[in-house]
């Protein structure tokens, strides 16, 4: 399979209740969404558009592989 890889990192912003995503290897990719499912859908729409707009050399690949890494931190109060 002939693929172009886009690595995206996302973190949960608890202050505004959204996932925030960005990519170091695709300029302009910054977005947010209230759920990971909505975030993934937005990324699937944005990535091909940004590749074209930024004229990123994808080498005429047949597919784009999205590697989405998420980070979420929660503090849990211990009863006692």
mmCIF file of the N, C-alpha and C atoms, coordinates in Angstrom:
data_MODEL
# 
_entry.id   MODEL 
# 
loop_
_atom_site.group_PDB 
_atom_site.id 
_atom_site.type_symbol 
_atom_site.label_atom_id 
_atom_site.label_alt_id 
_atom_site.label_comp_id 
_atom_site.label_asym_id 
_atom_site.label_entity_id 
_atom_site.label_seq_id 
_atom_site.pdbx_PDB_ins_code 
_atom_site.Cartn_x 
_atom_site.Cartn_y 
_atom_site.Cartn_z 
_atom_site.occupancy 
_atom_site.B_iso_or_equiv 
_atom_site.pdbx_formal_charge 
_atom_site.auth_seq_id 
_atom_site.auth_comp_id 
_atom_site.auth_asym_id 
_atom_site.auth_atom_id 
_atom_site.pdbx_PDB_model_num 
ATOM 1   N N  . UNK A 1 1  ? 0.841   -1.174 0.000  1.00 0.00 ? 1  UNK A N  1 
ATOM 2   C CA . UNK A 1 1  ? 0.000   0.000  0.000  1.00 0.00 ? 1  UNK A CA 1 
ATOM 3   C C  . UNK A 1 1  ? 0.894   1.248  0.000  1.00 0.00 ? 1  UNK A C  1 
ATOM 4   N N  . UNK A 1 2  ? 0.590   2.178  -0.858 1.00 0.00 ? 2  UNK A N  1 
ATOM 5   C CA . UNK A 1 2  ? 1.358   3.404  -1.033 1.00 0.00 ? 2  UNK A CA 1 
ATOM 6   C C  . UNK A 1 2  ? 0.721   4.516  -0.189 1.00 0.00 ? 2  UNK A C  1 
ATOM 7   N N  . UNK A 1 3  ? 1.331   4.842  0.989  1.00 0.00 ? 3  UNK A N  1 
ATOM 8   C CA . UNK A 1 3  ? 0.686   5.767  1.921  1.00 0.00 ? 3  UNK A CA 1 
ATOM 9   C C  . UNK A 1 3  ? 1.544   6.969  2.283  1.00 0.00 ? 3  UNK A C  1 
ATOM 10  N N  . UNK A 1 4  ? 0.867   8.057  2.651  1.00 0.00 ? 4  UNK A N  1 
ATOM 11  C CA . UNK A 1 4  ? 1.473   9.270  3.197  1.00 0.00 ? 4  UNK A CA 1 
ATOM 12  C C  . UNK A 1 4  ? 1.068   9.321  4.668  1.00 0.00 ? 4  UNK A C  1 
ATOM 13  N N  . UNK A 1 5  ? 2.013   9.546  5.570  1.00 0.00 ? 5  UNK A N  1 
ATOM 14  C CA . UNK A 1 5  ? 1.743   9.493  7.003  1.00 0.00 ? 5  UNK A CA 1 
ATOM 15  C C  . UNK A 1 5  ? 1.606   10.894 7.585  1.00 0.00 ? 5  UNK A C  1 
ATOM 16  N N  . UNK A 1 6  ? 0.531   11.101 8.351  1.00 0.00 ? 6  UNK A N  1 
ATOM 17  C CA . UNK A 1 6  ? 0.333   12.345 9.090  1.00 0.00 ? 6  UNK A CA 1 
ATOM 18  C C  . UNK A 1 6  ? 0.213   11.977 10.564 1.00 0.00 ? 6  UNK A C  1 
ATOM 19  N N  . UNK A 1 7  ? 1.101   12.559 11.388 1.00 0.00 ? 7  UNK A N  1 
ATOM 20  C CA . UNK A 1 7  ? 1.084   12.308 12.828 1.00 0.00 ? 7  UNK A CA 1 
ATOM 21  C C  . UNK A 1 7  ? 0.435   13.495 13.527 1.00 0.00 ? 7  UNK A C  1 
ATOM 22  N N  . UNK A 1 8  ? -0.597  13.199 14.308 1.00 0.00 ? 8  UNK A N  1 
ATOM 23  C CA . UNK A 1 8  ? -1.357  14.232 15.006 1.00 0.00 ? 8  UNK A CA 1 
ATOM 24  C C  . UNK A 1 8  ? -1.335  13.930 16.500 1.00 0.00 ? 8  UNK A C  1 
ATOM 25  N N  . UNK A 1 9  ? -1.134  14.970 17.289 1.00 0.00 ? 9  UNK A N  1 
ATOM 26  C CA . UNK A 1 9  ? -1.168  14.845 18.735 1.00 0.00 ? 9  UNK A CA 1 
ATOM 27  C C  . UNK A 1 9  ? -2.358  15.634 19.256 1.00 0.00 ? 9  UNK A C  1 
ATOM 28  N N  . UNK A 1 10 ? -3.102  15.040 20.178 1.00 0.00 ? 10 UNK A N  1 
ATOM 29  C CA . UNK A 1 10 ? -4.274  15.711 20.743 1.00 0.00 ? 10 UNK A CA 1 
ATOM 30  C C  . UNK A 1 10 ? -4.248  15.603 22.262 1.00 0.00 ? 10 UNK A C  1 
ATOM 31  N N  . UNK A 1 11 ? -4.757  16.647 22.913 1.00 0.00 ? 11 UNK A N  1 
ATOM 32  C CA . UNK A 1 11 ? -4.870  16.622 24.363 1.00 0.00 ? 11 UNK A CA 1 
ATOM 33  C C  . UNK A 1 11 ? -6.237  17.149 24.774 1.00 0.00 ? 11 UNK A C  1 
ATOM 34  N N  . UNK A 1 12 ? -6.688  16.709 25.933 1.00 0.00 ? 12 UNK A N  1 
ATOM 35  C CA . UNK A 1 12 ? -7.978  17.133 26.464 1.00 0.00 ? 12 UNK A CA 1 
ATOM 36  C C  . UNK A 1 12 ? -7.786  18.426 27.248 1.00 0.00 ? 12 UNK A C  1 
ATOM 37  N N  . UNK A 1 13 ? -8.487  19.488 26.853 1.00 0.00 ? 13 UNK A N  1 
ATOM 38  C CA . UNK A 1 13 ? -8.455  20.762 27.564 1.00 0.00 ? 13 UNK A CA 1 
ATOM 39  C C  . UNK A 1 13 ? -9.688  20.810 28.462 1.00 0.00 ? 13 UNK A C  1 
ATOM 40  N N  . UNK A 1 14 ? -9.495  20.485 29.728 1.00 0.00 ? 14 UNK A N  1 
ATOM 41  C CA . UNK A 1 14 ? -10.611 20.373 30.668 1.00 0.00 ? 14 UNK A CA 1 
ATOM 42  C C  . UNK A 1 14 ? -11.275 21.713 30.955 1.00 0.00 ? 14 UNK A C  1 
ATOM 43  N N  . UNK A 1 15 ? -10.549 22.807 30.784 1.00 0.00 ? 15 UNK A N  1 
ATOM 44  C CA . UNK A 1 15 ? -11.129 24.127 31.047 1.00 0.00 ? 15 UNK A CA 1 
ATOM 45  C C  . UNK A 1 15 ? -12.265 24.455 30.086 1.00 0.00 ? 15 UNK A C  1 
ATOM 46  N N  . UNK A 1 16 ? -12.159 23.995 28.851 1.00 0.00 ? 16 UNK A N  1 
ATOM 47  C CA . UNK A 1 16 ? -13.191 24.290 27.844 1.00 0.00 ? 16 UNK A CA 1 
ATOM 48  C C  . UNK A 1 16 ? -13.861 23.028 27.301 1.00 0.00 ? 16 UNK A C  1 
ATOM 49  N N  . UNK A 1 17 ? -13.528 21.879 27.872 1.00 0.00 ? 17 UNK A N  1 
ATOM 50  C CA . UNK A 1 17 ? -14.143 20.592 27.504 1.00 0.00 ? 17 UNK A CA 1 
ATOM 51  C C  . UNK A 1 17 ? -14.033 20.260 26.023 1.00 0.00 ? 17 UNK A C  1 
ATOM 52  N N  . UNK A 1 18 ? -12.828 20.338 25.487 1.00 0.00 ? 18 UNK A N  1 
ATOM 53  C CA . UNK A 1 18 ? -12.605 19.967 24.086 1.00 0.00 ? 18 UNK A CA 1 
ATOM 54  C C  . UNK A 1 18 ? -11.275 19.240 23.939 1.00 0.00 ? 18 UNK A C  1 
ATOM 55  N N  . UNK A 1 19 ? -11.200 18.433 22.884 1.00 0.00 ? 19 UNK A N  1 
ATOM 56  C CA . UNK A 1 19 ? -9.937  17.858 22.438 1.00 0.00 ? 19 UNK A CA 1 
ATOM 57  C C  . UNK A 1 19 ? -9.286  18.867 21.501 1.00 0.00 ? 19 UNK A C  1 
ATOM 58  N N  . UNK A 1 20 ? -8.004  19.146 21.689 1.00 0.00 ? 20 UNK A N  1 
ATOM 59  C CA . UNK A 1 20 ? -7.254  20.075 20.843 1.00 0.00 ? 20 UNK A CA 1 
ATOM 60  C C  . UNK A 1 20 ? -6.187  19.266 20.118 1.00 0.00 ? 20 UNK A C  1 
ATOM 61  N N  . UNK A 1 21 ? -6.146  19.389 18.793 1.00 0.00 ? 21 UNK A N  1 
ATOM 62  C CA . UNK A 1 21 ? -5.214  18.589 17.994 1.00 0.00 ? 21 UNK A CA 1 
ATOM 63  C C  . UNK A 1 21 ? -4.340  19.476 17.126 1.00 0.00 ? 21 UNK A C  1 
ATOM 64  N N  . UNK A 1 22 ? -3.095  19.026 16.920 1.00 0.00 ? 22 UNK A N  1 
ATOM 65  C CA . UNK A 1 22 ? -2.171  19.714 16.014 1.00 0.00 ? 22 UNK A CA 1 
ATOM 66  C C  . UNK A 1 22 ? -1.189  18.691 15.458 1.00 0.00 ? 22 UNK A C  1 
ATOM 67  N N  . UNK A 1 23 ? -0.475  19.126 14.418 1.00 0.00 ? 23 UNK A N  1 
ATOM 68  C CA . UNK A 1 23 ? 0.491   18.239 13.769 1.00 0.00 ? 23 UNK A CA 1 
ATOM 69  C C  . UNK A 1 23 ? 1.763   19.006 13.457 1.00 0.00 ? 23 UNK A C  1 
ATOM 70  N N  . UNK A 1 24 ? 2.913   18.383 13.736 1.00 0.00 ? 24 UNK A N  1 
ATOM 71  C CA . UNK A 1 24 ? 4.198   18.994 13.400 1.00 0.00 ? 24 UNK A CA 1 
ATOM 72  C C  . UNK A 1 24 ? 4.573   18.773 11.940 1.00 0.00 ? 24 UNK A C  1 
ATOM 73  N N  . UNK A 1 25 ? 3.996   17.764 11.291 1.00 0.00 ? 25 UNK A N  1 
ATOM 74  C CA . UNK A 1 25 ? 4.400   17.492 9.915  1.00 0.00 ? 25 UNK A CA 1 
ATOM 75  C C  . UNK A 1 25 ? 3.361   17.909 8.876  1.00 0.00 ? 25 UNK A C  1 
ATOM 76  N N  . UNK A 1 26 ? 2.325   18.655 9.310  1.00 0.00 ? 26 UNK A N  1 
ATOM 77  C CA . UNK A 1 26 ? 1.359   19.199 8.356  1.00 0.00 ? 26 UNK A CA 1 
ATOM 78  C C  . UNK A 1 26 ? 0.997   20.620 8.788  1.00 0.00 ? 26 UNK A C  1 
ATOM 79  N N  . UNK A 1 27 ? 1.637   21.624 8.186  1.00 0.00 ? 27 UNK A N  1 
ATOM 80  C CA . UNK A 1 27 ? 1.414   23.020 8.575  1.00 0.00 ? 27 UNK A CA 1 
ATOM 81  C C  . UNK A 1 27 ? -0.061  23.410 8.526  1.00 0.00 ? 27 UNK A C  1 
ATOM 82  N N  . UNK A 1 28 ? -0.493  24.144 9.556  1.00 0.00 ? 28 UNK A N  1 
ATOM 83  C CA . UNK A 1 28 ? -1.859  24.641 9.600  1.00 0.00 ? 28 UNK A CA 1 
ATOM 84  C C  . UNK A 1 28 ? -2.859  23.714 10.248 1.00 0.00 ? 28 UNK A C  1 
ATOM 85  N N  . UNK A 1 29 ? -2.436  22.512 10.591 1.00 0.00 ? 29 UNK A N  1 
ATOM 86  C CA . UNK A 1 29 ? -3.384  21.573 11.184 1.00 0.00 ? 29 UNK A CA 1 
ATOM 87  C C  . UNK A 1 29 ? -3.496  21.851 12.682 1.00 0.00 ? 29 UNK A C  1 
ATOM 88  N N  . UNK A 1 30 ? -4.540  22.563 13.035 1.00 0.00 ? 30 UNK A N  1 
ATOM 89  C CA . UNK A 1 30 ? -4.910  22.826 14.421 1.00 0.00 ? 30 UNK A CA 1 
ATOM 90  C C  . UNK A 1 30 ? -6.428  22.848 14.451 1.00 0.00 ? 30 UNK A C  1 
ATOM 91  N N  . UNK A 1 31 ? -7.017  22.038 15.317 1.00 0.00 ? 31 UNK A N  1 
ATOM 92  C CA . UNK A 1 31 ? -8.476  21.997 15.405 1.00 0.00 ? 31 UNK A CA 1 
ATOM 93  C C  . UNK A 1 31 ? -8.882  21.497 16.777 1.00 0.00 ? 31 UNK A C  1 
ATOM 94  N N  . UNK A 1 32 ? -10.173 21.590 17.057 1.00 0.00 ? 32 UNK A N  1 
ATOM 95  C CA . UNK A 1 32 ? -10.683 21.096 18.329 1.00 0.00 ? 32 UNK A CA 1 
ATOM 96  C C  . UNK A 1 32 ? -12.080 20.525 18.134 1.00 0.00 ? 32 UNK A C  1 
ATOM 97  N N  . UNK A 1 33 ? -12.464 19.658 19.067 1.00 0.00 ? 33 UNK A N  1 
ATOM 98  C CA . UNK A 1 33 ? -13.800 19.047 19.019 1.00 0.00 ? 33 UNK A CA 1 
ATOM 99  C C  . UNK A 1 33 ? -14.155 18.535 20.408 1.00 0.00 ? 33 UNK A C  1 
ATOM 100 N N  . UNK A 1 34 ? -15.442 18.378 20.647 1.00 0.00 ? 34 UNK A N  1 
ATOM 101 C CA . UNK A 1 34 ? -15.916 17.977 21.972 1.00 0.00 ? 34 UNK A CA 1 
ATOM 102 C C  . UNK A 1 34 ? -15.745 16.486 22.261 1.00 0.00 ? 34 UNK A C  1 
ATOM 103 N N  . UNK A 1 35 ? -15.634 15.665 21.223 1.00 0.00 ? 35 UNK A N  1 
ATOM 104 C CA . UNK A 1 35 ? -15.416 14.226 21.416 1.00 0.00 ? 35 UNK A CA 1 
ATOM 105 C C  . UNK A 1 35 ? -14.297 13.757 20.495 1.00 0.00 ? 35 UNK A C  1 
ATOM 106 N N  . UNK A 1 36 ? -13.724 12.623 20.828 1.00 0.00 ? 36 UNK A N  1 
ATOM 107 C CA . UNK A 1 36 ? -12.655 12.067 20.002 1.00 0.00 ? 36 UNK A CA 1 
ATOM 108 C C  . UNK A 1 36 ? -13.202 11.634 18.644 1.00 0.00 ? 36 UNK A C  1 
ATOM 109 N N  . UNK A 1 37 ? -14.465 11.204 18.616 1.00 0.00 ? 37 UNK A N  1 
ATOM 110 C CA . UNK A 1 37 ? -15.085 10.799 17.352 1.00 0.00 ? 37 UNK A CA 1 
ATOM 111 C C  . UNK A 1 37 ? -15.264 12.001 16.421 1.00 0.00 ? 37 UNK A C  1 
ATOM 112 N N  . UNK A 1 38 ? -15.731 13.120 16.980 1.00 0.00 ? 38 UNK A N  1 
ATOM 113 C CA . UNK A 1 38 ? -15.871 14.340 16.170 1.00 0.00 ? 38 UNK A CA 1 
ATOM 114 C C  . UNK A 1 38 ? -14.510 14.860 15.723 1.00 0.00 ? 38 UNK A C  1 
ATOM 115 N N  . UNK A 1 39 ? -13.525 14.756 16.605 1.00 0.00 ? 39 UNK A N  1 
ATOM 116 C CA . UNK A 1 39 ? -12.175 15.191 16.250 1.00 0.00 ? 39 UNK A CA 1 
ATOM 117 C C  . UNK A 1 39 ? -11.641 14.369 15.082 1.00 0.00 ? 39 UNK A C  1 
ATOM 118 N N  . UNK A 1 40 ? -11.815 13.065 15.146 1.00 0.00 ? 40 UNK A N  1 
ATOM 119 C CA . UNK A 1 40 ? -11.348 12.191 14.068 1.00 0.00 ? 40 UNK A CA 1 
ATOM 120 C C  . UNK A 1 40 ? -12.033 12.526 12.752 1.00 0.00 ? 40 UNK A C  1 
ATOM 121 N N  . UNK A 1 41 ? -13.326 12.774 12.790 1.00 0.00 ? 41 UNK A N  1 
ATOM 122 C CA . UNK A 1 41 ? -14.057 13.145 11.572 1.00 0.00 ? 41 UNK A CA 1 
ATOM 123 C C  . UNK A 1 41 ? -13.537 14.460 10.998 1.00 0.00 ? 41 UNK A C  1 
ATOM 124 N N  . UNK A 1 42 ? -13.268 15.443 11.859 1.00 0.00 ? 42 UNK A N  1 
ATOM 125 C CA . UNK A 1 42 ? -12.731 16.721 11.389 1.00 0.00 ? 42 UNK A CA 1 
ATOM 126 C C  . UNK A 1 42 ? -11.354 16.532 10.753 1.00 0.00 ? 42 UNK A C  1 
ATOM 127 N N  . UNK A 1 43 ? -10.520 15.708 11.394 1.00 0.00 ? 43 UNK A N  1 
ATOM 128 C CA . UNK A 1 43 ? -9.178  15.465 10.863 1.00 0.00 ? 43 UNK A CA 1 
ATOM 129 C C  . UNK A 1 43 ? -9.234  14.786 9.499  1.00 0.00 ? 43 UNK A C  1 
ATOM 130 N N  . UNK A 1 44 ? -10.143 13.834 9.339  1.00 0.00 ? 44 UNK A N  1 
ATOM 131 C CA . UNK A 1 44 ? -10.280 13.141 8.051  1.00 0.00 ? 44 UNK A CA 1 
ATOM 132 C C  . UNK A 1 44 ? -10.669 14.102 6.936  1.00 0.00 ? 44 UNK A C  1 
ATOM 133 N N  . UNK A 1 45 ? -11.421 15.138 7.262  1.00 0.00 ? 45 UNK A N  1 
ATOM 134 C CA . UNK A 1 45 ? -11.804 16.137 6.261  1.00 0.00 ? 45 UNK A CA 1 
ATOM 135 C C  . UNK A 1 45 ? -10.693 17.154 6.033  1.00 0.00 ? 45 UNK A C  1 
ATOM 136 N N  . UNK A 1 46 ? -10.027 17.578 7.113  1.00 0.00 ? 46 UNK A N  1 
ATOM 137 C CA . UNK A 1 46 ? -9.024  18.639 7.026  1.00 0.00 ? 46 UNK A CA 1 
ATOM 138 C C  . UNK A 1 46 ? -7.718  18.210 6.372  1.00 0.00 ? 46 UNK A C  1 
ATOM 139 N N  . UNK A 1 47 ? -7.255  17.009 6.691  1.00 0.00 ? 47 UNK A N  1 
ATOM 140 C CA . UNK A 1 47 ? -5.921  16.588 6.259  1.00 0.00 ? 47 UNK A CA 1 
ATOM 141 C C  . UNK A 1 47 ? -5.757  16.606 4.741  1.00 0.00 ? 47 UNK A C  1 
ATOM 142 N N  . UNK A 1 48 ? -6.649  16.006 3.959  1.00 0.00 ? 48 UNK A N  1 
ATOM 143 C CA . UNK A 1 48 ? -6.471  16.075 2.499  1.00 0.00 ? 48 UNK A CA 1 
ATOM 144 C C  . UNK A 1 48 ? -6.502  17.515 1.971  1.00 0.00 ? 48 UNK A C  1 
ATOM 145 N N  . UNK A 1 49 ? -7.363  18.362 2.569  1.00 0.00 ? 49 UNK A N  1 
ATOM 146 C CA . UNK A 1 49 ? -7.441  19.763 2.148  1.00 0.00 ? 49 UNK A CA 1 
ATOM 147 C C  . UNK A 1 49 ? -6.140  20.496 2.438  1.00 0.00 ? 49 UNK A C  1 
ATOM 148 N N  . UNK A 1 50 ? -5.577  20.282 3.633  1.00 0.00 ? 50 UNK A N  1 
ATOM 149 C CA . UNK A 1 50 ? -4.331  20.959 3.997  1.00 0.00 ? 50 UNK A CA 1 
ATOM 150 C C  . UNK A 1 50 ? -3.148  20.469 3.171  1.00 0.00 ? 50 UNK A C  1 
ATOM 151 N N  . UNK A 1 51 ? -3.136  19.192 2.836  1.00 0.00 ? 51 UNK A N  1 
ATOM 152 C CA . UNK A 1 51 ? -2.065  18.675 1.978  1.00 0.00 ? 51 UNK A CA 1 
ATOM 153 C C  . UNK A 1 51 ? -2.095  19.400 0.643  1.00 0.00 ? 51 UNK A C  1 
ATOM 154 N N  . UNK A 1 52 ? -3.296  19.578 0.096  1.00 0.00 ? 52 UNK A N  1 
ATOM 155 C CA . UNK A 1 52 ? -3.432  20.272 -1.184 1.00 0.00 ? 52 UNK A CA 1 
ATOM 156 C C  . UNK A 1 52 ? -3.113  21.761 -1.050 1.00 0.00 ? 52 UNK A C  1 
ATOM 157 N N  . UNK A 1 53 ? -3.663  22.431 -0.037 1.00 0.00 ? 53 UNK A N  1 
ATOM 158 C CA . UNK A 1 53 ? -3.445  23.867 0.147  1.00 0.00 ? 53 UNK A CA 1 
ATOM 159 C C  . UNK A 1 53 ? -1.981  24.216 0.388  1.00 0.00 ? 53 UNK A C  1 
ATOM 160 N N  . UNK A 1 54 ? -1.301  23.390 1.174  1.00 0.00 ? 54 UNK A N  1 
ATOM 161 C CA . UNK A 1 54 ? 0.103   23.634 1.501  1.00 0.00 ? 54 UNK A CA 1 
ATOM 162 C C  . UNK A 1 54 ? 1.057   23.083 0.450  1.00 0.00 ? 54 UNK A C  1 
ATOM 163 N N  . UNK A 1 55 ? 0.478   22.435 -0.551 1.00 0.00 ? 55 UNK A N  1 
ATOM 164 C CA . UNK A 1 55 ? 1.279   21.807 -1.610 1.00 0.00 ? 55 UNK A CA 1 
ATOM 165 C C  . UNK A 1 55 ? 2.351   20.889 -1.027 1.00 0.00 ? 55 UNK A C  1 
ATOM 166 N N  . UNK A 1 56 ? 1.923   20.136 -0.015 1.00 0.00 ? 56 UNK A N  1 
ATOM 167 C CA . UNK A 1 56 ? 2.816   19.169 0.617  1.00 0.00 ? 56 UNK A CA 1 
ATOM 168 C C  . UNK A 1 56 ? 3.071   18.050 -0.376 1.00 0.00 ? 56 UNK A C  1 
ATOM 169 N N  . UNK A 1 57 ? 4.327   17.717 -0.556 1.00 0.00 ? 57 UNK A N  1 
ATOM 170 C CA . UNK A 1 57 ? 4.694   16.656 -1.493 1.00 0.00 ? 57 UNK A CA 1 
ATOM 171 C C  . UNK A 1 57 ? 4.349   15.311 -0.871 1.00 0.00 ? 57 UNK A C  1 
ATOM 172 N N  . UNK A 1 58 ? 3.281   14.728 -1.350 1.00 0.00 ? 58 UNK A N  1 
ATOM 173 C CA . UNK A 1 58 ? 2.861   13.423 -0.830 1.00 0.00 ? 58 UNK A CA 1 
ATOM 174 C C  . UNK A 1 58 ? 3.311   12.286 -1.738 1.00 0.00 ? 58 UNK A C  1 
ATOM 175 N N  . UNK A 1 59 ? 4.027   12.608 -2.801 1.00 0.00 ? 59 UNK A N  1 
ATOM 176 C CA . UNK A 1 59 ? 4.563   11.579 -3.677 1.00 0.00 ? 59 UNK A CA 1 
ATOM 177 C C  . UNK A 1 59 ? 3.511   10.751 -4.371 1.00 0.00 ? 59 UNK A C  1 
ATOM 178 N N  . UNK A 1 60 ? 2.365   11.367 -4.674 1.00 0.00 ? 60 UNK A N  1 
ATOM 179 C CA . UNK A 1 60 ? 1.265   10.667 -5.354 1.00 0.00 ? 60 UNK A CA 1 
ATOM 180 C C  . UNK A 1 60 ? 0.871   9.378  -4.637 1.00 0.00 ? 60 UNK A C  1 
ATOM 181 N N  . UNK A 1 61 ? 0.744   9.469  -3.325 1.00 0.00 ? 61 UNK A N  1 
ATOM 182 C CA . UNK A 1 61 ? 0.353   8.307  -2.521 1.00 0.00 ? 61 UNK A CA 1 
ATOM 183 C C  . UNK A 1 61 ? -1.124  8.001  -2.735 1.00 0.00 ? 61 UNK A C  1 
ATOM 184 N N  . UNK A 1 62 ? -1.483  6.745  -2.548 1.00 0.00 ? 62 UNK A N  1 
ATOM 185 C CA . UNK A 1 62 ? -2.866  6.298  -2.705 1.00 0.00 ? 62 UNK A CA 1 
ATOM 186 C C  . UNK A 1 62 ? -3.701  6.520  -1.447 1.00 0.00 ? 62 UNK A C  1 
ATOM 187 N N  . UNK A 1 63 ? -3.041  6.536  -0.284 1.00 0.00 ? 63 UNK A N  1 
ATOM 188 C CA . UNK A 1 63 ? -3.733  6.645  0.995  1.00 0.00 ? 63 UNK A CA 1 
ATOM 189 C C  . UNK A 1 63 ? -2.990  7.602  1.908  1.00 0.00 ? 63 UNK A C  1 
ATOM 190 N N  . UNK A 1 64 ? -3.718  8.127  2.888  1.00 0.00 ? 64 UNK A N  1 
ATOM 191 C CA . UNK A 1 64 ? -3.128  8.924  3.957  1.00 0.00 ? 64 UNK A CA 1 
ATOM 192 C C  . UNK A 1 64 ? -3.345  8.140  5.245  1.00 0.00 ? 64 UNK A C  1 
ATOM 193 N N  . UNK A 1 65 ? -2.262  7.845  5.955  1.00 0.00 ? 65 UNK A N  1 
ATOM 194 C CA . UNK A 1 65 ? -2.367  7.180  7.254  1.00 0.00 ? 65 UNK A CA 1 
ATOM 195 C C  . UNK A 1 65 ? -2.354  8.245  8.342  1.00 0.00 ? 65 UNK A C  1 
ATOM 196 N N  . UNK A 1 66 ? -3.390  8.265  9.162  1.00 0.00 ? 66 UNK A N  1 
ATOM 197 C CA . UNK A 1 66 ? -3.494  9.186  10.285 1.00 0.00 ? 66 UNK A CA 1 
ATOM 198 C C  . UNK A 1 66 ? -3.089  8.453  11.555 1.00 0.00 ? 66 UNK A C  1 
ATOM 199 N N  . UNK A 1 67 ? -2.035  8.934  12.198 1.00 0.00 ? 67 UNK A N  1 
ATOM 200 C CA . UNK A 1 67 ? -1.607  8.420  13.489 1.00 0.00 ? 67 UNK A CA 1 
ATOM 201 C C  . UNK A 1 67 ? -2.000  9.465  14.524 1.00 0.00 ? 67 UNK A C  1 
ATOM 202 N N  . UNK A 1 68 ? -3.040  9.179  15.295 1.00 0.00 ? 68 UNK A N  1 
ATOM 203 C CA . UNK A 1 68 ? -3.560  10.111 16.290 1.00 0.00 ? 68 UNK A CA 1 
ATOM 204 C C  . UNK A 1 68 ? -3.172  9.636  17.683 1.00 0.00 ? 68 UNK A C  1 
ATOM 205 N N  . UNK A 1 69 ? -2.363  10.443 18.368 1.00 0.00 ? 69 UNK A N  1 
ATOM 206 C CA . UNK A 1 69 ? -1.935  10.153 19.729 1.00 0.00 ? 69 UNK A CA 1 
ATOM 207 C C  . UNK A 1 69 ? -2.655  11.113 20.664 1.00 0.00 ? 69 UNK A C  1 
ATOM 208 N N  . UNK A 1 70 ? -3.312  10.567 21.682 1.00 0.00 ? 70 UNK A N  1 
ATOM 209 C CA . UNK A 1 70 ? -4.078  11.413 22.596 1.00 0.00 ? 70 UNK A CA 1 
ATOM 210 C C  . UNK A 1 70 ? -3.480  11.396 23.997 1.00 0.00 ? 70 UNK A C  1 
ATOM 211 N N  . UNK A 1 71 ? -3.694  12.509 24.707 1.00 0.00 ? 71 UNK A N  1 
ATOM 212 C CA . UNK A 1 71 ? -3.224  12.658 26.085 1.00 0.00 ? 71 UNK A CA 1 
ATOM 213 C C  . UNK A 1 71 ? -4.366  13.266 26.896 1.00 0.00 ? 71 UNK A C  1 
ATOM 214 N N  . UNK A 1 72 ? -4.638  12.646 28.029 1.00 0.00 ? 72 UNK A N  1 
ATOM 215 C CA . UNK A 1 72 ? -5.674  13.183 28.908 1.00 0.00 ? 72 UNK A CA 1 
ATOM 216 C C  . UNK A 1 72 ? -5.250  12.946 30.345 1.00 0.00 ? 72 UNK A C  1 
ATOM 217 N N  . UNK A 1 73 ? -5.370  13.979 31.156 1.00 0.00 ? 73 UNK A N  1 
ATOM 218 C CA . UNK A 1 73 ? -5.005  13.896 32.566 1.00 0.00 ? 73 UNK A CA 1 
ATOM 219 C C  . UNK A 1 73 ? -6.231  14.218 33.405 1.00 0.00 ? 73 UNK A C  1 
ATOM 220 N N  . UNK A 1 74 ? -6.488  13.398 34.386 1.00 0.00 ? 74 UNK A N  1 
ATOM 221 C CA . UNK A 1 74 ? -7.605  13.618 35.312 1.00 0.00 ? 74 UNK A CA 1 
ATOM 222 C C  . UNK A 1 74 ? -7.079  13.470 36.738 1.00 0.00 ? 74 UNK A C  1 
ATOM 223 N N  . UNK A 1 75 ? -7.538  14.323 37.626 1.00 0.00 ? 75 UNK A N  1 
ATOM 224 C CA . UNK A 1 75 ? -7.246  14.177 39.055 1.00 0.00 ? 75 UNK A CA 1 
ATOM 225 C C  . UNK A 1 75 ? -8.462  13.541 39.717 1.00 0.00 ? 75 UNK A C  1 
ATOM 226 N N  . UNK A 1 76 ? -8.216  12.521 40.511 1.00 0.00 ? 76 UNK A N  1 
ATOM 227 C CA . UNK A 1 76 ? -9.299  11.797 41.170 1.00 0.00 ? 76 UNK A CA 1 
ATOM 228 C C  . UNK A 1 76 ? -9.165  11.999 42.678 1.00 0.00 ? 76 UNK A C  1 
ATOM 229 N N  . UNK A 1 77 ? -10.203 12.509 43.292 1.00 0.00 ? 77 UNK A N  1 
ATOM 230 C CA . UNK A 1 77 ? -10.189 12.733 44.739 1.00 0.00 ? 77 UNK A CA 1 
ATOM 231 C C  . UNK A 1 77 ? -10.324 11.395 45.457 1.00 0.00 ? 77 UNK A C  1 
ATOM 232 N N  . UNK A 1 78 ? -9.445  11.191 46.394 1.00 0.00 ? 78 UNK A N  1 
ATOM 233 C CA . UNK A 1 78 ? -9.452  9.966  47.182 1.00 0.00 ? 78 UNK A CA 1 
ATOM 234 C C  . UNK A 1 78 ? -10.330 10.191 48.409 1.00 0.00 ? 78 UNK A C  1 
ATOM 235 N N  . UNK A 1 79 ? -11.265 9.286  48.618 1.00 0.00 ? 79 UNK A N  1 
ATOM 236 C CA . UNK A 1 79 ? -12.137 9.384  49.792 1.00 0.00 ? 79 UNK A CA 1 
ATOM 237 C C  . UNK A 1 79 ? -11.324 9.108  51.047 1.00 0.00 ? 79 UNK A C  1 
ATOM 238 N N  . UNK A 1 80 ? -11.633 9.841  52.092 1.00 0.00 ? 80 UNK A N  1 
ATOM 239 C CA . UNK A 1 80 ? -10.884 9.538  53.294 1.00 0.00 ? 80 UNK A CA 1 
ATOM 240 C C  . UNK A 1 80 ? -11.054 10.479 54.406 1.00 0.00 ? 80 UNK A C  1 
# 
